[in-house]
Amino acid sequence: MDKYVRVVKSAREKDLEDKINNVLEENSDSELIDIKLTGSYNGNTGYYLAVIIFRNN
């Protein structure tokens, strides 16, 4: 069983949530292993990133 990742980025939390939900729907035939989230702020804007790890069934 191979593992693979999908990386999702956004400047807004709500957009990141929507993108994560889309990736989960698009990969519903695979097993979700983990989701890693991080965020940063550069003084002007926030930046959010999710790494979604799947396993092929």
N, C-alpha and C positions, 0 to 999 in steps of 0.2 A: 504494500500500500504506500503510494507516494504522497508526500506532503507538499503543499504549495501555499503561497501567501498572496494576499491582495492588499495593496497599500491605498489608503484613502486619505486625502488631504482637504482641508477647507480653512477659510478665514473666519467662518462663523460656526458656532456650536450646532445650531439647528441644521445647517447644511450638512455637517459631518454626520449627524444622526440620520438624516435622509439617505445619504450616500451609503452608510453602513447597512441600513435596512435594504437598500437595493442590491448590494453585494450579497447579503445573506439570501435574498430571494433568488438571485441569479445562480447561486451555488447550493441550492437546497438539496441537491442530490449527493452532496459531499458532507462528511462529518466535520462539524465545527470543533476545533481543538481549543483555540484561545483567541482573545482579542486584547491587544496591547494598545493603550491610549497614552498620548502625551500632548502637552500644550506648551506654548511659549508666548511671550509678549515682548515686542521689540521697542516699547515705548509709545507706539502709535496704534498698532493693531495686534490682535491675537492671532495665533496660528495653531491649528489642531491637526493631529495625525493619528491614524489608526492603522495598525498592522493586524490583519485578520488571517489566522492560520487554519487551514483545512487539511483534511485527509481524504483522498479518493476512496470511495467504497468499492 
